């Protein structure tokens, strides 16, 4: 049913915030045994929520849909995620490339760089 919790307790109720954080910490410790780089990471419910939002953005899901998914009251709250990933910015720039040009970053020639160094 739609009102049922996504992550229920043993009794079928909603998990508390503390219980969710405890489960994340427990499973992070277990996973870190196979992936030692996790020992240096701080994994929390907020980090997982942010990662989910960024993954949705990278998949071209609109910020209005992500706002609904995350339960944000205003879409403007979700727009902050747009600033977090340079790949999103690069894709936006690539979409505005004039016709008959290759997308990508401009790379100055050695002679131009030498000229600028001598200014």
C-alpha atoms as a printed R data frame, in Angstrom:
    type eleno elety resid chain resno      x      y       z
1   ATOM     1    CA   UNK     A     1  0.000  0.000   0.000
2   ATOM     2    CA   UNK     A     2  1.251  3.531  -0.704
3   ATOM     3    CA   UNK     A     3  1.132  4.552   2.977
4   ATOM     4    CA   UNK     A     4  3.259  1.585   4.083
5   ATOM     5    CA   UNK     A     5  6.824  2.541   5.046
6   ATOM     6    CA   UNK     A     6  9.584  1.781   2.560
7   ATOM     7    CA   UNK     A     7 11.813  0.436   5.341
8   ATOM     8    CA   UNK     A     8  9.556 -1.045   8.017
9   ATOM     9    CA   UNK     A     9 10.552 -2.146  11.501
10  ATOM    10    CA   UNK     A    10 10.088 -5.747  12.619
11  ATOM    11    CA   UNK     A    11  6.589 -4.760  13.745
12  ATOM    12    CA   UNK     A    12  5.752 -3.097  10.417
13  ATOM    13    CA   UNK     A    13  6.061  0.502  11.613
14  ATOM    14    CA   UNK     A    14  8.311  3.285  10.380
15  ATOM    15    CA   UNK     A    15 12.013  3.229  11.191
16  ATOM    16    CA   UNK     A    16 13.177  6.062  13.400
17  ATOM    17    CA   UNK     A    17 15.955  8.330  12.159
18  ATOM    18    CA   UNK     A    18 18.316  6.777  14.740
19  ATOM    19    CA   UNK     A    19 17.424  3.251  13.632
20  ATOM    20    CA   UNK     A    20 18.085  4.133  10.000
21  ATOM    21    CA   UNK     A    21 21.460  5.691  10.844
22  ATOM    22    CA   UNK     A    22 22.350  2.611  12.924
23  ATOM    23    CA   UNK     A    23 21.515  0.307   9.987
24  ATOM    24    CA   UNK     A    24 23.538  2.428   7.571
25  ATOM    25    CA   UNK     A    25 26.545  2.376   9.917
26  ATOM    26    CA   UNK     A    26 26.213 -1.385  10.437
27  ATOM    27    CA   UNK     A    27 26.070 -2.157   6.718
28  ATOM    28    CA   UNK     A    28 28.841  0.331   5.952
29  ATOM    29    CA   UNK     A    29 31.130 -1.505   8.402
30  ATOM    30    CA   UNK     A    30 30.300 -4.867   6.803
31  ATOM    31    CA   UNK     A    31 30.789 -3.504   3.288
32  ATOM    32    CA   UNK     A    32 34.062 -1.816   4.237
33  ATOM    33    CA   UNK     A    33 35.559 -5.272   4.827
34  ATOM    34    CA   UNK     A    34 35.329 -5.842   1.063
35  ATOM    35    CA   UNK     A    35 35.865 -2.231   0.035
36  ATOM    36    CA   UNK     A    36 38.486 -0.706   2.379
37  ATOM    37    CA   UNK     A    37 38.118  2.803   0.905
38  ATOM    38    CA   UNK     A    38 34.789  3.033   2.722
39  ATOM    39    CA   UNK     A    39 36.694  3.292   6.006
40  ATOM    40    CA   UNK     A    40 37.615  6.861   5.084
41  ATOM    41    CA   UNK     A    41 34.101  7.825   3.943
42  ATOM    42    CA   UNK     A    42 31.348  9.318   6.056
43  ATOM    43    CA   UNK     A    43 28.160  7.580   4.900
44  ATOM    44    CA   UNK     A    44 24.906  8.872   6.343
45  ATOM    45    CA   UNK     A    45 21.261  8.988   5.306
46  ATOM    46    CA   UNK     A    46 21.863 12.541   4.087
47  ATOM    47    CA   UNK     A    47 24.821 11.445   1.935
48  ATOM    48    CA   UNK     A    48 22.732  8.655   0.423
49  ATOM    49    CA   UNK     A    49 19.880 11.103  -0.218
50  ATOM    50    CA   UNK     A    50 22.251 13.570  -1.894
51  ATOM    51    CA   UNK     A    51 23.840 10.801  -3.970
52  ATOM    52    CA   UNK     A    52 20.403  9.684  -5.104
53  ATOM    53    CA   UNK     A    53 19.500 13.228  -6.163
54  ATOM    54    CA   UNK     A    54 22.766 13.644  -8.083
55  ATOM    55    CA   UNK     A    55 22.280 10.300  -9.840
56  ATOM    56    CA   UNK     A    56 18.788 11.343 -10.898
57  ATOM    57    CA   UNK     A    57 20.108 14.680 -12.192
58  ATOM    58    CA   UNK     A    58 22.853 12.937 -14.168
59  ATOM    59    CA   UNK     A    59 20.129 10.792 -15.729
60  ATOM    60    CA   UNK     A    60 18.394 13.975 -16.961
61  ATOM    61    CA   UNK     A    61 15.489 13.733 -14.527
62  ATOM    62    CA   UNK     A    62 14.001 17.218 -14.052
63  ATOM    63    CA   UNK     A    63 14.486 19.060 -10.786
64  ATOM    64    CA   UNK     A    64 10.712 19.210 -10.298
65  ATOM    65    CA   UNK     A    65 10.505 15.402 -10.286
66  ATOM    66    CA   UNK     A    66 13.512 15.151  -7.962
67  ATOM    67    CA   UNK     A    67 11.906 17.700  -5.621
68  ATOM    68    CA   UNK     A    68  8.818 15.492  -5.420
69  ATOM    69    CA   UNK     A    69 10.972 12.387  -4.898
70  ATOM    70    CA   UNK     A    70 12.899 14.032  -2.044
71  ATOM    71    CA   UNK     A    71  9.832 15.633  -0.515
72  ATOM    72    CA   UNK     A    72 11.037 19.199  -0.992
73  ATOM    73    CA   UNK     A    73  8.321 21.797  -0.588
74  ATOM    74    CA   UNK     A    74  9.800 23.973  -3.332
75  ATOM    75    CA   UNK     A    75 11.639 23.055  -6.510
76  ATOM    76    CA   UNK     A    76 14.115 25.870  -5.817
77  ATOM    77    CA   UNK     A    77 15.500 23.796  -2.920
78  ATOM    78    CA   UNK     A    78 16.430 21.077  -5.402
79  ATOM    79    CA   UNK     A    79 18.169 23.443  -7.819
80  ATOM    80    CA   UNK     A    80 21.116 23.597  -5.434
81  ATOM    81    CA   UNK     A    81 22.075 20.121  -6.633
82  ATOM    82    CA   UNK     A    82 22.716 21.579 -10.080
83  ATOM    83    CA   UNK     A    83 25.821 23.305  -8.708
84  ATOM    84    CA   UNK     A    84 27.311 20.097  -7.338
85  ATOM    85    CA   UNK     A    85 28.420 18.280 -10.472
86  ATOM    86    CA   UNK     A    86 30.756 19.807 -13.065
87  ATOM    87    CA   UNK     A    87 29.719 17.108 -15.566
88  ATOM    88    CA   UNK     A    88 26.201 18.546 -15.583
89  ATOM    89    CA   UNK     A    89 27.620 21.980 -16.307
90  ATOM    90    CA   UNK     A    90 29.804 20.627 -19.110
91  ATOM    91    CA   UNK     A    91 26.835 18.848 -20.718
92  ATOM    92    CA   UNK     A    92 24.870 22.100 -20.613
93  ATOM    93    CA   UNK     A    93 27.764 23.959 -22.251
94  ATOM    94    CA   UNK     A    94 28.110 21.225 -24.887
95  ATOM    95    CA   UNK     A    95 24.428 21.600 -25.776
96  ATOM    96    CA   UNK     A    96 24.994 25.260 -26.591
97  ATOM    97    CA   UNK     A    97 27.899 24.630 -28.964
98  ATOM    98    CA   UNK     A    98 27.433 26.593 -32.195
99  ATOM    99    CA   UNK     A    99 26.800 24.584 -35.371
100 ATOM   100    CA   UNK     A   100 29.840 23.310 -37.271
101 ATOM   101    CA   UNK     A   101 32.063 23.250 -34.178
102 ATOM   102    CA   UNK     A   102 33.221 20.394 -32.033
103 ATOM   103    CA   UNK     A   103 31.899 20.262 -28.466
104 ATOM   104    CA   UNK     A   104 34.466 20.278 -25.693
105 ATOM   105    CA   UNK     A   105 36.804 22.577 -23.866
106 ATOM   106    CA   UNK     A   106 38.914 25.173 -25.633
107 ATOM   107    CA   UNK     A   107 42.612 24.430 -25.551
108 ATOM   108    CA   UNK     A   108 44.856 27.362 -26.269
109 ATOM   109    CA   UNK     A   109 47.798 26.860 -28.600
110 ATOM   110    CA   UNK     A   110 51.339 26.929 -27.240
111 ATOM   111    CA   UNK     A   111 52.013 30.175 -29.111
112 ATOM   112    CA   UNK     A   112 48.989 31.871 -27.518
113 ATOM   113    CA   UNK     A   113 50.023 30.676 -24.049
114 ATOM   114    CA   UNK     A   114 53.572 31.958 -24.657
115 ATOM   115    CA   UNK     A   115 52.190 35.318 -25.779
116 ATOM   116    CA   UNK     A   116 50.054 35.589 -22.655
117 ATOM   117    CA   UNK     A   117 52.982 34.610 -20.423
118 ATOM   118    CA   UNK     A   118 54.987 37.505 -21.874
119 ATOM   119    CA   UNK     A   119 52.384 40.167 -21.136
